C-alpha cells in the first residue's frame, strides 16, 4: 500500500514535467534533434519554473538556491516517471569528469549533477543536461 501511495505522489509531482518531456521525445526524433522546438521558441522549464536554454545539442538547465525538497534524486524520479522506458544509472562523464546521474529513455538522456550546500551563498545547485539518447556518457 505504501508503495502505491509513493508511486502516486511521484507521478503527481512529475505531472507538470511530463507534457514538456513529451515534447522533447517528439523533438529528439527529428533529423536535426530539437530543431523545431528551438525554431518555435519552446521554453523548457524542468526545475520548478527555472528556464532551460537550448545549446545546439539539446538543452541545459540550472537552478541555484534549491528548495529543501528539490534534490538530484527527487528530480531524477520526476523525470523517470514521465518516461515509460526510463533507466537510471550513475556514470562517469568525460575523461576527468564527475559521476552524474543519468536518466535514459524514449530517445533522450538527462544528466543530473547537484553541487554546493545549503550554507553556501548560492545554496545547492542542480544542473540538468538534456541530449539525444545516443550521446555517450563521456559527452555529457
DRENPA-440287 format. One record per residue (C-alpha): residue number from 0; residue in three letters; y, z, x. Coordinates in nm, 2 decimals. Layout:
<pts>
<NUM; "ALA"; <Y; Z; X>>
...
</pts>
This chain:
<pts>
<0; "UNK"; <0.00; 0.00; 0.00>>
<1; "UNK"; <0.24; 0.09; 0.28>>
<2; "UNK"; <0.17; -0.25; 0.45>>
<3; "UNK"; <0.26; -0.43; 0.13>>
<4; "UNK"; <0.58; -0.24; 0.09>>
<5; "UNK"; <0.67; -0.31; 0.45>>
<6; "UNK"; <0.60; -0.68; 0.42>>
<7; "UNK"; <0.81; -0.70; 0.11>>
<8; "UNK"; <1.10; -0.52; 0.28>>
<9; "UNK"; <1.08; -0.76; 0.58>>
<10; "UNK"; <1.07; -1.06; 0.35>>
<11; "UNK"; <1.37; -0.93; 0.16>>
<12; "UNK"; <1.57; -0.86; 0.48>>
<13; "UNK"; <1.48; -1.21; 0.61>>
<14; "UNK"; <1.58; -1.39; 0.29>>
<15; "UNK"; <1.93; -1.48; 0.39>>
<16; "UNK"; <1.80; -1.63; 0.71>>
<17; "UNK"; <1.52; -1.83; 0.55>>
<18; "UNK"; <1.74; -2.11; 0.40>>
<19; "UNK"; <1.91; -2.15; 0.73>>
<20; "UNK"; <1.58; -2.16; 0.92>>
<21; "UNK"; <1.45; -2.42; 0.67>>
<22; "UNK"; <1.75; -2.64; 0.76>>
<23; "UNK"; <1.66; -2.60; 1.13>>
<24; "UNK"; <1.30; -2.70; 1.06>>
<25; "UNK"; <1.43; -3.02; 0.90>>
<26; "UNK"; <1.68; -3.09; 1.18>>
<27; "UNK"; <1.43; -3.04; 1.46>>
<28; "UNK"; <1.22; -3.33; 1.33>>
<29; "UNK"; <1.49; -3.58; 1.38>>
<30; "UNK"; <1.47; -3.84; 1.66>>
<31; "UNK"; <1.77; -3.65; 1.82>>
<32; "UNK"; <1.69; -3.29; 1.72>>
<33; "UNK"; <1.96; -3.12; 1.51>>
<34; "UNK"; <2.20; -3.43; 1.53>>
<35; "UNK"; <2.26; -3.45; 1.16>>
<36; "UNK"; <2.32; -3.07; 1.14>>
<37; "UNK"; <2.58; -3.10; 1.41>>
<38; "UNK"; <2.74; -3.40; 1.25>>
<39; "UNK"; <2.78; -3.22; 0.92>>
<40; "UNK"; <2.92; -2.91; 1.08>>
<41; "UNK"; <2.63; -2.69; 0.98>>
<42; "UNK"; <2.72; -2.33; 1.06>>
<43; "UNK"; <2.41; -2.13; 1.17>>
<44; "UNK"; <2.45; -1.75; 1.13>>
<45; "UNK"; <2.14; -1.58; 1.23>>
<46; "UNK"; <2.29; -1.25; 1.35>>
<47; "UNK"; <2.44; -1.08; 1.04>>
<48; "UNK"; <2.71; -1.33; 0.99>>
<49; "UNK"; <2.80; -1.39; 1.35>>
<50; "UNK"; <2.83; -1.76; 1.42>>
<51; "UNK"; <2.60; -1.96; 1.64>>
<52; "UNK"; <2.71; -2.26; 1.84>>
<53; "UNK"; <2.55; -2.60; 1.89>>
<54; "UNK"; <2.50; -2.68; 2.26>>
<55; "UNK"; <2.34; -3.02; 2.27>>
<56; "UNK"; <1.98; -2.89; 2.29>>
<57; "UNK"; <1.99; -2.66; 1.99>>
<58; "UNK"; <2.19; -2.35; 1.91>>
<59; "UNK"; <2.28; -2.03; 2.09>>
<60; "UNK"; <2.37; -1.71; 1.91>>
<61; "UNK"; <2.52; -1.39; 2.04>>
<62; "UNK"; <2.61; -1.06; 1.88>>
<63; "UNK"; <2.78; -0.76; 2.05>>
<64; "UNK"; <2.81; -0.41; 1.92>>
<65; "UNK"; <2.48; -0.44; 1.73>>
<66; "UNK"; <2.45; -0.21; 1.43>>
<67; "UNK"; <2.18; 0.06; 1.47>>
<68; "UNK"; <1.92; -0.13; 1.25>>
<69; "UNK"; <1.96; -0.46; 1.43>>
<70; "UNK"; <1.73; -0.49; 1.73>>
<71; "UNK"; <1.54; -0.76; 1.91>>
<72; "UNK"; <1.23; -0.65; 1.72>>
<73; "UNK"; <1.39; -0.65; 1.38>>
<74; "UNK"; <1.54; -0.99; 1.42>>
<75; "UNK"; <1.22; -1.13; 1.56>>
<76; "UNK"; <1.03; -1.01; 1.25>>
<77; "UNK"; <1.30; -1.15; 1.02>>
<78; "UNK"; <1.28; -1.49; 1.18>>
<79; "UNK"; <0.90; -1.49; 1.18>>
<80; "UNK"; <0.89; -1.40; 0.81>>
<81; "UNK"; <1.07; -1.74; 0.75>>
<82; "UNK"; <0.81; -1.95; 0.94>>
<83; "UNK"; <0.47; -1.98; 0.78>>
<84; "UNK"; <0.31; -2.06; 1.12>>
<85; "UNK"; <0.50; -1.81; 1.33>>
<86; "UNK"; <0.36; -1.70; 1.66>>
<87; "UNK"; <0.53; -1.42; 1.85>>
<88; "UNK"; <0.49; -1.37; 2.22>>
<89; "UNK"; <0.67; -1.23; 2.52>>
<90; "UNK"; <0.70; -1.48; 2.81>>
<91; "UNK"; <0.88; -1.50; 3.14>>
<92; "UNK"; <1.16; -1.75; 3.12>>
<93; "UNK"; <1.30; -1.96; 3.41>>
<94; "UNK"; <1.19; -1.92; 3.77>>
<95; "UNK"; <1.37; -1.59; 3.82>>
<96; "UNK"; <1.45; -1.52; 3.45>>
<97; "UNK"; <1.36; -1.22; 3.25>>
<98; "UNK"; <1.09; -1.19; 2.99>>
<99; "UNK"; <1.21; -1.29; 2.64>>
<100; "UNK"; <1.05; -1.25; 2.30>>
<101; "UNK"; <0.97; -1.60; 2.17>>
<102; "UNK"; <0.90; -1.69; 1.81>>
<103; "UNK"; <0.74; -2.03; 1.78>>
<104; "UNK"; <0.67; -2.21; 1.45>>
<105; "UNK"; <0.74; -2.51; 1.23>>
<106; "UNK"; <0.86; -2.72; 1.54>>
<107; "UNK"; <1.10; -2.45; 1.66>>
<108; "UNK"; <1.12; -2.19; 1.93>>
<109; "UNK"; <1.36; -1.89; 1.91>>
<110; "UNK"; <1.41; -1.70; 2.24>>
<111; "UNK"; <1.55; -1.35; 2.19>>
<112; "UNK"; <1.69; -1.12; 2.45>>
<113; "UNK"; <1.85; -0.78; 2.40>>
<114; "UNK"; <2.06; -0.60; 2.67>>
<115; "UNK"; <2.31; -0.33; 2.71>>
<116; "UNK"; <2.30; 0.01; 2.54>>
<117; "UNK"; <2.49; 0.20; 2.27>>
<118; "UNK"; <2.72; 0.38; 2.51>>
<119; "UNK"; <2.85; 0.06; 2.68>>
<120; "UNK"; <3.19; -0.07; 2.58>>
<121; "UNK"; <3.03; -0.37; 2.41>>
<122; "UNK"; <2.72; -0.17; 2.30>>
<123; "UNK"; <2.39; -0.35; 2.27>>
<124; "UNK"; <2.40; -0.73; 2.29>>
<125; "UNK"; <2.15; -0.97; 2.13>>
<126; "UNK"; <2.12; -1.34; 2.24>>
<127; "UNK"; <1.91; -1.59; 2.05>>
<128; "UNK"; <1.85; -1.95; 2.16>>
<129; "UNK"; <1.71; -2.20; 1.91>>
<130; "UNK"; <1.54; -2.50; 2.06>>
<131; "UNK"; <1.28; -2.76; 1.97>>
<132; "UNK"; <0.93; -2.60; 1.98>>
<133; "UNK"; <0.83; -2.84; 2.26>>
<134; "UNK"; <1.06; -2.67; 2.51>>
<135; "UNK"; <0.85; -2.47; 2.76>>
<136; "UNK"; <0.95; -2.10; 2.83>>
<137; "UNK"; <1.09; -2.18; 3.17>>
<138; "UNK"; <1.36; -2.39; 3.00>>
<139; "UNK"; <1.48; -2.11; 2.77>>
</pts>
